[in-house]
Amino acid sequence: MRFILVLFTLISLLFETPPGTFREKQLKYTRVREAYSTKEKSVIKTLSERSLSRDSLRIYLRAFKTEKKIEVWGKNICDSTYTLIKEIPMCEISGDIGPKRRSYDLQVPEGFYHINELNPYSKYYLSMKINYPNPSDSVRGVKGHLGNLIYIHGGCESSGCISINDEKIKELFVYCIEAYNAGQQEIGIAIYPAKLEDKTYNKLISGYSKNKDKVSLWGDLKKSYDLFNQKKVPPTVKYLPDGTHEISISPEAEAQSTGSVVPIAIQGPTLDQ
């Protein structure tokens, strides 16, 4: 009898349905299916118009508080630079310019983050969790009271999150799923106080000259902003012990200058839901 049970188990494992793709797992959720039914065709059309393939998509996000915009940038795995796919307007953002340093301050974080969760059953229709606090926030924020649960979500209300309307969150959700489904391991997002052109940056630094925390962070963000605008590749960001950042040209951007080839590592998605 025991032999029969073991044999049955082995047979079951042999014929077990293999795990689905990341997209297939997400499509088990009603709201994701709704998002795909209304946005998939337009997303694929937009990608195609920019010579981007859903099967090798990589995306990068930049958010600007003052302008209330999210930029969606994309490239194929084999491309050396990113192309602007589209701008998505925010419909609500709380707080003021400057970083989030404690819970309940209603501030939207500023700095370098990534999307670490896709939530298909959010209170705000759909949402994407940002990995706040990052290592810099943990050094410079109020210890033990940093707060968490910072999202990009639907619905037009905010208490520290970035809010876009339900139609736009459907669209952004589809872009993120497509990138993860194509093997992107981590979707980066840089959150800025504003578009840091020289005139705007100098005005901010002058107006907040006595706030060393903001001035220091904005200096790091300015380096990132300029490097990306020049190279169209996200820079390499290293977190330093004092909460500042070392911003440097990425290996991909360096390869552009030298004409060398950077090996491509294709990695599977890390998110399960």
Helices and strands as residue ranges (DSSP letters): H 2-14, H 22-26, H 30-49, G 54-56, E 57-64, E 69-76, E 83-89, E 92-93, E 111-122, E 125-130, H 135-140, E 150-153, E 162-163, H 166-181, E 187-192, H 198-207, H 212-231, E 236-239, E 245-248, H 251-258
